[in-house]
Amino acid sequence: LVGLRWWNDIREDGTSEWIFECIEDDSVIDATDRNAFWLGLYVWPLIWALFLILNIISFNLDYVILIVVALVFAGSNLT
């Protein structure tokens, strides 16, 4: 969607190397697609954080562990 891709290449000696690529010409990417991608990437962890806060405030602690796991997974895409 935004011209980024990466993969893990395993060499013959067994070592691993991460390869990152970026599109050189950004004009081929639709601005709406790019903005929707980055907005979704940053908003999704905020939604999970809101769910966590609402569960803690309402003392409904049944789903707190699940929400924390989802928040960690969603936040891992930001790093």
N, C-alpha and C positions, 0 to 999 in steps of 0.2 A: 504493500500500500504506500509506503513512504520511501521506497528505494533502498532499504536496509536489509541485509541478510547476513547470517553467520552460521557456521557449522563447525563441528569438531572433526579434525582430520587425524586419524591414527596412522602414524608412520610405521615403516617396516620394523624399526627397532622397538616398537611398542610405546613410544612416547606420544603424547597427544598435543595437538596444536590447534588453537582456536583461530579461525580465519574469519575476518570481518570484511564486508564489502559495502560500499555506498555508491549509489548512482551518481554519475558525474554531472548530468544535465537535469537539474530539478524542474525544468519547464515541462517535462513529459509527465509529471505527476500532477493530477488534478488537485487544486487547492482545497476543495471541499473534502475530498478523501483524506488528504493529509491532515487537515484540521480536525476532522472527526476522529481520526486515529489517535492523535496526540491528546485530544480532549478526553476521549474514553480511557486512555492510559492513565491520566492523572485523576479523573473523576471517580473511577471505580474504587480505588482504595479509600477515598473520602466517603463514599457511600457505606462501605464496610465499617469505617470508623464511626459514622453516624449511628449505624445499627448497634455497635458496641456501646456507645454512650447511652442510647435509649434503653438497652437491656440493663445496664448498670443502674441508671436512674430509676427504672421501674422495679428494681430488685428481682427481675426475671433472669436469673443466672443460669437457666437451663442450656442456653445456646452460646454462652460466652466463649467456651473453648472452641467451638466450631467457628464462631465469628473471628476469633483471634487467628486461627489457622488460615481462614480465607483472607484476612487482612495481611498476614505475612506473605501469602502467595501473591496477592495483588500488588503488594509493595515491592516484592522482589523484581518485578518488571521495571521498576523505576531506577534500579541501580545498574 
